[in-house]
């Protein structure tokens, strides 16, 4: 699979983390891919063939061609139906809020069609993106769409933004109480603000960021001991590490290591 990452316009950079593309011929695409939560909502356009999603019961459903995927709280298994051609808009953890048309929490683990989110405007941007010939054209189209909908930048809560930056800097290794103290707010208020702004609790986002940091260690370094990795990532013990790992990937660290790791990180938004 070939993937590329592109930076957004500086005026959108507070909301959009990056754009990225994924392309592959059917014969070079793994039958199934496990998408691991990364704390970022994404707007996804399948200009190639659509993908199927496998539910927890093992049944498959065909995903819409164009949709926003809400916050993931567990592994999300997908399978291509043919040739892959995907354009992604990856938002910062709090970045989709100014564009949301109903509560973000209700979008959790759900692919919401653009038409449902944006009505006629959603239909129009779908058609334009799907028929665009190049990535640069798609970026121009989606940035115009987002700029037109960006009417109130004050929807981003500064306490939430500061707490997210703290979580990212600490690789998710701080408790909610520590986050609250560092941001001069009480725990209950912080949890409430996170739920409405991000769709995740501070604890959920922290666990997600910590696991992503651990996965990148696995990808970029030769790891000789998963036990050492657990302690380096500051998990309480190996059992805690395995529990969190399985919650987000559906597999133990040993089962996941290898092709699953490489494929899951293709769907990560990059840094």
PyMOL commands that set and color helices and strands:
alter all, ss='L'
color gray80, all
select helices_A, chain A and resi 26-28+97-99+104-107+114-118+120-131+135-149+153-155+158-169+176-182+187-197+202-220+226-232+238-249+253-256+259-266
alter helices_A, ss='H'
color red, helices_A
select strands_A, chain A and resi 2-6+16-24+33-35+42-46+51-54+60-62+66-69+76-80+84-91+111-113
alter strands_A, ss='S'
color yellow, strands_A
deselect
rebuild
show_as cartoon
